Amino acid sequence: MSAVRQEREGARFSATFTFAKGDYDAEFHALDAVIAEVAKSIPGYLGEESWENSAEGLTSNVYYWDSLQALQSLMQHPAHLQAKQQQGRWLRGYQVVIAEVLRCYGDGGIAHPLAGTT
């Protein structure tokens, strides 16, 4: 039996990539720049934010999308697949969380990629 998920209208999604930094080289920085440009060029990309937890040595990059299809476009891009295959050279571990955004609200005092969209 195939499970097909029907997206609700107006749904927004986040992809959180949390990782422990390792040793970066020129190839890492070049590939990271390509992936960032690819993400921004995909229709459905809404924005991103990044957080660091210096006490734990972790960084989280959160990407926001207007559909799972848009997110999948990045995940299936050759540069992303290459980075995933080689992540062990540059990272000391990672975790990815894909989530549907149920609400986004605030007082308007800070900018956010989803402000006013959900």
Phi, psi and omega in degrees: 000131181264130178264116178249123181269125177269122178282137176281150181299136179080006180297147174233151183228152174236147173235112181257123180248106180254132184212156172262122183295142173244220179259120181265144175235183182299323180295320177301309184298321179294314181293320178299319179294320178297314181298319179298317180291320178299313180304311183294338182272350183280125174302129183108349174289127183252341180143182182206165173212160184226143181226145176238140173245091186294331179296325181261349182073032183243151174233141175236127172251127180246121179252139181247139186223153178267359176198158174292329178299318178297315177300315179298328178300320177290315183298332182263359180291140182306322180294320178293318178297322178296315179298319180297320179293330185254007186305329181298339177288332191240341184242155177255019180138154179206163176215138177241136176233122176256128184219151171271132180277121180273322180210154172214121180209162178186187182265003180084002183284342177228150177284146177209142182303333182256003181306124177080009183253342182238000000 
